[in-house]
Amino acid sequence: RTRRTITSRASTRSGTGGKARGAFWYNPVFKVQTLDGKEVWRRSDYRCKRGDAPGTFYFSFMDNGVTSLEYWRIVDAADDMSWSLYYYAGAAKVAGQAYIGAVLATADGLWPGAEHLERIEKSLWEGCGVKLWEMCEVDNCDCGGAPLDPYHAPVMMPSLLDSTDTVLT
């Protein structure tokens, strides 16, 4: 049975994120299909900074020499955290591209139960400007061989470590 998912796996690295205080790295690994039909793994390196409002973030990254900036916002989540909904808006000004979208994430990668769909649909439209029919499933069932080694050595905030852990510098 094929498992359809609507989430992606990624690693994060907390810490100083370079010189920017309060920044962290997000290193997604994803599979793309090339124009000649091949599937290849790609990775990216997003620098993330918390926004002024709680639950907001700014991601910046470079793709083929073009810098993009994305704004992300937590829109809604189930009380039991079985699903969460995120809005994003981004632009690659030099390339003349701008976009918006939404990500519905679940712990198991499956669509939430029918009892959640009315709330999700309302939050999608009111919080993201996206209709439920505009969402598409992402199939993450064939992720074997994904290069999951992080770009950067993981660094934990000292306050998150207990006395037996080692802090990387």
Phi, psi and chi 1 to 4 in degrees:
 res  aa     phi    psi   chi1   chi2   chi3   chi4
   1 ARG       -  132.2 -178.6  172.0  156.4 -139.1
   2 THR   -80.6  132.7  -59.5      -      -      -
   3 ARG   -98.1  122.9 -175.0  172.9  128.9 -167.1
   4 ARG   -95.5  136.0  -63.6  -74.8  175.7 -177.8
   5 THR  -130.7  163.4   62.2      -      -      -
   6 ILE  -130.3   27.5   47.6  178.0      -      -
   7 THR  -129.5  169.6   62.8      -      -      -
   8 SER  -135.4  155.7   63.2      -      -      -
   9 ARG   -97.7  143.0  -71.2 -177.1  178.1 -141.2
  10 ALA  -157.1  157.9      -      -      -      -
  11 SER  -106.3  151.9   63.8      -      -      -
  12 THR  -126.4  153.6   59.4      -      -      -
  13 ARG  -129.4  118.7  176.3  177.1   69.7  114.4
  14 SER   -88.4  166.9  -63.7      -      -      -
  15 GLY   135.1 -153.3      -      -      -      -
  16 THR   -77.7  -20.9   60.7      -      -      -
  17 GLY    63.2   33.5      -      -      -      -
  18 GLY    98.4 -136.9      -      -      -      -
  19 LYS   -90.5  -14.9  -65.0 -180.0 -178.1  176.5
  20 ALA   -79.3  120.2      -      -      -      -
  21 ARG   -66.5  133.5 -177.3  177.3  165.9   95.6
  22 GLY    81.9    6.6      -      -      -      -
  23 ALA   -90.8  158.9      -      -      -      -
  24 PHE  -146.5  168.1   58.8   95.4      -      -
  25 TRP  -105.2  143.1  -68.1  101.1      -      -
  26 TYR  -123.1  121.8  168.8   57.8      -      -
  27 ASN  -119.1   79.5  -53.6  120.7      -      -
  28 PRO   -72.0  148.4   27.4  -33.8      -      -
  29 VAL  -120.8  128.3  174.1      -      -      -
  30 PHE  -146.8  154.6   48.1   95.0      -      -
  31 LYS  -101.0  135.0 -168.9 -176.4  -75.9 -172.6
  32 VAL  -124.8  156.1  -62.5      -      -      -
  33 GLN  -102.9  125.0 -170.9  169.5   25.3      -
  34 THR   -77.4  168.0   62.1      -      -      -
  35 LEU   -60.4  -26.6  -66.2  175.2      -      -
  36 ASP   -92.0   12.9   59.6   -1.5      -      -
  37 GLY    88.2    0.4      -      -      -      -
  38 LYS   -79.7  151.0  -65.3  178.6 -174.0  172.1
  39 GLU  -103.7  127.7  -72.4 -174.8  -20.8      -
  40 VAL  -133.2  150.2  -64.2      -      -      -
  41 TRP   -84.4  138.7  -71.3  103.5      -      -
  42 ARG  -127.9  155.7  -66.0  -74.5 -175.0 -116.5
  43 ARG  -137.2  158.8   28.0 -175.4  -18.6  148.6
  44 SER  -137.6  173.1 -164.8      -      -      -
  45 ASP  -136.8   95.1 -156.7   15.6      -      -
  46 TYR   -94.3  130.5  -70.5   68.3      -      -
  47 ARG   -94.6  128.5 -174.6  174.8 -173.9  169.2
  48 CYS  -118.4  139.8  -51.0      -      -      -
  49 LYS  -135.3  136.3 -171.4  161.3  173.4   65.2
  50 ARG   -67.6  141.8  -64.6 -178.8 -162.6  -75.5
  51 GLY   -80.5  175.4      -      -      -      -
  52 ASP   -68.4  -37.3  -69.0  -26.2      -      -
  53 ALA   -86.0  142.6      -      -      -      -
  54 PRO   -57.0  139.7  -23.8   33.5      -      -
  55 GLY    80.8   11.9      -      -      -      -
  56 THR  -117.7  147.2   61.2      -      -      -
  57 PHE  -144.5  153.1  -57.1   87.5      -      -
  58 TYR  -118.7  126.3  -68.4   93.0      -      -
  59 PHE  -111.8  134.0  -69.0   12.8      -      -
  60 SER  -125.7  144.1   62.0      -      -      -
  61 PHE  -157.6  162.5   60.2   97.4      -      -
  62 MET  -116.2  132.5 -173.0  171.9  -72.1      -
  63 ASP  -130.7  114.4 -175.5   14.7      -      -
  64 ASN    53.1   41.1  -68.3  -39.0      -      -
  65 GLY    83.1    0.4      -      -      -      -
  66 VAL  -108.8  124.9  176.0      -      -      -
  67 THR   -86.1  132.5  -60.0      -      -      -
  68 SER  -118.1  151.2  -63.6      -      -      -
  69 LEU  -127.0  129.9  179.4   64.3      -      -
  70 GLU  -122.9  143.2  -69.4 -178.0   -9.5      -
  71 TYR  -107.1  128.2  166.5   77.7      -      -
  72 TRP  -120.7  144.8  -76.9   73.6      -      -
  73 ARG  -141.2  134.9  178.2  178.6   70.8 -124.4
  74 ILE   -74.5  123.4  -59.4  169.3      -      -
  75 VAL   -97.1  -45.9  175.2      -      -      -
  76 ASP  -163.0  162.1 -161.4   -1.3      -      -
  77 ALA  -158.0  148.7      -      -      -      -
  78 ALA   -65.7  149.9      -      -      -      -
  79 ASP   -57.8  -33.3  -66.6  -22.4      -      -
  80 ASP   -92.1    8.2   64.8   -0.6      -      -
  81 MET    60.7   24.3  -63.2  -59.3  -69.4      -
  82 SER   -72.4  -19.6   60.2      -      -      -
  83 TRP  -150.3  156.6   61.2  -94.4      -      -
  84 SER  -145.8  152.1   53.0      -      -      -
  85 LEU  -123.8  132.7  179.2   64.3      -      -
  86 TYR  -126.7  142.1  -53.0   88.6      -      -
  87 TYR  -107.4  143.9  165.0   82.2      -      -
  88 TYR  -140.2  149.3   63.0   88.5      -      -
  89 ALA  -139.3  133.0      -      -      -      -
  90 GLY  -142.0  167.1      -      -      -      -
  91 ALA  -155.0  142.5      -      -      -      -
  92 ALA  -115.6   87.6      -      -      -      -
  93 LYS   -55.4  -43.0  -67.5  179.5 -175.2  178.1
  94 VAL   -61.9  -35.2  178.4      -      -      -
  95 ALA   -88.2   -4.7      -      -      -      -
  96 GLY    70.0   32.3      -      -      -      -
  97 GLN  -112.7  139.8  -64.9  178.5  -22.1      -
  98 ALA  -144.0  148.6      -      -      -      -
  99 TYR  -157.4  158.9   49.1   88.8      -      -
 100 ILE  -133.7  163.4   67.0  163.3      -      -
 101 GLY  -176.8 -172.8      -      -      -      -
 102 ALA  -144.7  151.1      -      -      -      -
 103 VAL  -126.2  125.4  173.0      -      -      -
 104 LEU  -104.8  114.5  176.7   61.8      -      -
 105 ALA  -111.9  140.8      -      -      -      -
 106 THR  -129.9  157.0   63.3      -      -      -
 107 ALA   -64.6  -35.5      -      -      -      -
 108 ASP  -104.3   -0.3   60.9    6.4      -      -
 109 GLY    82.1    2.0      -      -      -      -
 110 LEU  -100.4  157.7  -58.5  174.2      -      -
 111 TRP   -62.3  144.0  -79.8   91.8      -      -
 112 PRO   -61.6  160.1  -21.0   32.2      -      -
 113 GLY   -63.5  160.9      -      -      -      -
 114 ALA   -56.1  -30.0      -      -      -      -
 115 GLU   -65.3  -16.2   68.4  -84.2   13.0      -
 116 HIS   -97.9  -15.2  -62.1  -78.2      -      -
 117 LEU   -64.6  -35.9  -68.4 -178.0      -      -
 118 GLU   -62.8  -44.6 -176.6  177.1  -24.4      -
 119 ARG   -65.7  -42.8  177.5  175.5  166.2 -174.4
 120 ILE   -62.7  -44.8  -70.1  169.0      -      -
 121 GLU   -61.8  -41.8 -170.9  167.4   12.1      -
 122 LYS   -64.6  -44.8 -179.5  176.6  170.1   44.9
 123 SER   -67.1  -37.8  -65.9      -      -      -
 124 LEU   -59.0  -47.3  -97.6  171.7      -      -
 125 TRP   -73.7  -49.2 -179.8 -117.2      -      -
 126 GLU   -75.1  -31.3  -67.6  178.3    1.8      -
 127 GLY   -98.8  -17.9      -      -      -      -
 128 CYS  -128.5  -17.4  -53.7      -      -      -
 129 GLY    71.6   27.3      -      -      -      -
 130 VAL  -122.6  136.8  174.1      -      -      -
 131 LYS   -88.5  151.4  -66.8  -72.6 -168.8  177.1
 132 LEU   -56.9  -37.9 -174.2   60.2      -      -
 133 TRP   -68.1  -14.9   58.7  -95.2      -      -
 134 GLU   -81.3  -14.3  -65.8  178.9  -79.1      -
 135 MET   -75.9  146.8  -60.8  -65.9  -76.5      -
 136 CYS  -129.7  147.8   61.2      -      -      -
 137 GLU   -77.5  146.3  -71.5 -175.4   63.1      -
 138 VAL  -113.9  126.6  175.5      -      -      -
 139 ASP   -94.3  106.3 -176.1  -10.2      -      -
 140 ASN  -104.0   23.0  -74.7  -28.1      -      -
 141 CYS   -78.2  -16.8   67.8      -      -      -
 142 ASP  -115.5   69.2 -176.5   21.8      -      -
 143 CYS  -109.6   16.4  -68.7      -      -      -
 144 GLY   -62.5  140.1      -      -      -      -
 145 GLY    84.1    7.0      -      -      -      -
 146 ALA   -65.6  132.7      -      -      -      -
 147 PRO   -77.4   91.3   27.4  -31.9      -      -
 148 LEU   -93.9    3.3  -62.5  178.4      -      -
 149 ASP   -66.4  129.3  -68.0  -30.0      -      -
 150 PRO   -67.5  150.3   19.1  -25.3      -      -
 151 TYR   -60.7  -39.5  -90.2  165.4      -      -
 152 HIS  -117.9  150.7  -50.6  -80.4      -      -
 153 ALA   -63.4  132.0      -      -      -      -
 154 PRO   -61.1  137.9  -19.8   30.8      -      -
 155 VAL  -129.0  122.8  176.7      -      -      -
 156 MET   -97.7  147.3  -64.5  -65.9  -69.6      -
 157 MET   -64.0  132.0  -62.7  -70.4  -66.9      -
 158 PRO   -53.2  -32.5  -28.1   35.9      -      -
 159 SER   -69.1  -15.5   60.8      -      -      -
 160 LEU   -93.0   -6.7  -62.4  175.8      -      -
 161 LEU   -98.0  149.3  -57.5  173.6      -      -
 162 ASP   -93.8  177.5   65.0   30.1      -      -
 163 SER   -65.6  -15.5   60.7      -      -      -
 164 THR   -92.9   -9.7   63.4      -      -      -
 165 ASP   -81.8  156.1  -68.8  -38.7      -      -
 166 THR  -102.8  136.4  -56.7      -      -      -
 167 VAL   -96.9  127.1  176.5      -      -      -
 168 LEU   -86.8  140.4  -62.1  174.9      -      -
 169 THR  -121.7      -   55.0      -      -      -
